[in-house]
Amino acid sequence: MSLWKSITTLLLSFMFFSFQPVFAIMPPTKTTILVWGDSLSAAYGIPVEKGWVNLLQEKLGENFVVANASISGETTSGGLNRLGESLPAIKPHYVIIELGANDGLQGKSTKEMQDNLEQMIKLTIAAPAKVILIGIHLPPNYGASYTEKFDQVYKDLAEKYQLTFIPFLLDGIATDFSLMQADGLHPTAEAQPKILENLWPVLEPVLVDVVGQR
């Protein structure tokens, strides 16, 4: 074998083994779900394997890949800045958008938050992928006027784009102190199955349709 052929064979072998793990994680024959959230989806303060995103992967099984790109502390602005590059790299079929809590806790403009979420929705639809929007409620100490405008952002976007919509990720959890960490903001490991219970009635009919079309 010539030196050139030997080098070519070595390079091809290197490329194959370099890219093989990526295809093993994200096989194109599987339905890919991208979770685009903040600490509530990033398993903040608990083992990652106990988080609701990992539990969703276990529940869906081998026909699905759930890619968790959630970052603790993420805002809608940060999420928008990252999404443009991530969509073509991951090529998801579905994107679960769970952002806005940190915007609210920082008292940011609900108009700015809505604009950022809307741009993420548009990018996802254009990818193309389907959007599943998850809302969050703020503590009452932020005032009725602000919290009502905050909640309305999710409702308006879900209606405008006819999205699969879950109004409150922590329904029945946020007010149960036994299910919340000491900071009062993040759910415990014990709460994670309950979060999935909140999501599953909405996710199941959407995802079962996908499986049924195979």
N, C-alpha and C positions, 0 to 999 in steps of 0.2 A: 504494500500500500504506500502511495506517495505521501510526502510530508503534508501537502495541501489537503489530501483526502483525510489524513489523520486529524488535522486541525479542524476540518469541517465536521467530522464525526464527533469530535470532542465538544465542539460548540453546540451542535444539535442536541447532544446528550445533556449538556448543562442546561440548555433552554427547556428541555422536556421536564427535567427534574425540578427546575426552578418554578415552573408554572403549574406543575402537577398538584401541589397542595391547594392552590387557589381553586382549581376545577373540582378538587375533592370536597372543598367547603361549599362552593357555589355551583353545583352541577346544573347545566342549562335545562335539564329535563325536569327539574323540581320547581315548584312554585315558591318564589322568594318573597318574603315579607320583610320590609325594612321598618324598624321601629325608630322613630325620629323624635326623641324626647329629652327630658331633663332628669334630675335626680330621682324622680318618682318612677322612672323606667330604667334607670341605671343601677338600681339596687343599692342606693346610698346607705351606708351604715350596716349593711348585712352582706353575707356571702352572695356572690353573684349568682351562684347556682340555685339559690332560694328565691330569686327575684321573679316577678310575674312573667317577664319576657322569657326566661328559661323554662318556666312552667308551661307557657304557651307552646314552646317548641316540643316539649315532652308530650303534650296533649295532642298536637297535630301529627306527630310521628314523622316517618322517614320520607313522606311525599313532599314535605315542606322544609324550607330553610328559613329560619327567623334570624335576621341580621340585626343586632342591636347596636345602633350608632348614637345612643343617648349619652349625654354629657351632663354631669352634675353642675348646676349653676347656669345652664344654657338658657338664653333668652330667645325670643322669636327673631331678633336681629342676627344673633349668632347662628341660629338654625338656618336662616335664609342664606347667610354668607357661605355656609358649608354645602348646602344642598345641591347647588349647580354642578359641582364636580362629583358628588357622590352618586347621583342618579345614573349617569352613564357608566360609572365604574361597577356598581352593584347590579344594575339592571333589574330592579324589583318589579314584581307584578302588583304588589300592594305596598303602600306607605302609610303606616300608622303615625299620624302627627299628634304628639302629646307635648305641646309647648304653650307657654303663656303664664304659668304660675310665677316664674321669676320676674316677668314684666310687671305683674300685679303687685307682688311683694315689694318691688322697687317703686311702685306708684307711677309707672310709666304711662304715657298717653295711650288710651284704648284705641285711638285712631291709628297710631303708629303700629300698635300690636296687630290690629286688623289688617292693615296694609301688608305687614310682613307675612302673616298667615296666608293672606290671599295670594301673594306672590309665590309662596311655597306650594299652594294648591295648584296654581297655574303651571308651575314647573313640573309638578308630578303628573298632571293630566297630559301635558305635552310629551312626557318621557317616552312612551305613554305608560302610565300605571294608574291604579285606582287609589283614591284617598279614603282613609278611615280617620275621622277627626274625633279626638277625645278632648273634652272640656274639663275644667277644674273650677271649683268655687273658692273664693277668698274668705278668710275669716271676717266675721261681721264688724270687727273694729276698724275696717277700712271704709266704713260708711255706706249707707244704702245707695246713694247716688252712684258712687264709683263701682260698687260690686254689681249693681244692676246693669250698668253699661258694659262691664267686663263680661258678664254672662251672655249678654246680648250679642257680643262679637261672634261667639261660637254658633249661636242659633242662626244669625243672619248668614254666615258663610255656609253653614250646612244646608240651609234652605236655598240659597242662591245657586250653589253648585250641585244640589241634590246628592249630598254626601251621606255615606254611612256614618252615623253620628252617635256618640256615647256622651251624654251631657256632663257626667261627673265621675271621674276615675275612682274617687275615694268615697263613693256613696255608701253610707252605713259604716264607714271606717273612721273618717276624720273626727267624728264626735265621740268615738269610743277610745278613751285614753289608754285602755289596755292593749290596743292595737297600734298605738303610735309611739314613736321613739321619744326620748326625753325632750327633744327640741319642739315637740308638738306639731311638726311639719311633715315628718317622714314616717311612713308606715313601717312596722316591724316585719320580721321574717314571717311571723304567724299571720300577718295580714295579707301576705302575697296571694295565697290561694283564694281569699275572699275578693281580691282585686280581679283575679281571673274570672271568678264567678260573675262579677259585674260586667265583664267584657264579653263573655262567651255567648250569651243569648243573642247578642248582636253580630258577633263574628261568625258564629256557626253557620247560619243560613247563607252568608256571603261566601264563605270558604268551601262549604259543602257543594255549592253549585260548581265551583272550580273542579273539585275532585270528580263530580258526576260527569263532567264534560271530557274526562280523560278517555 
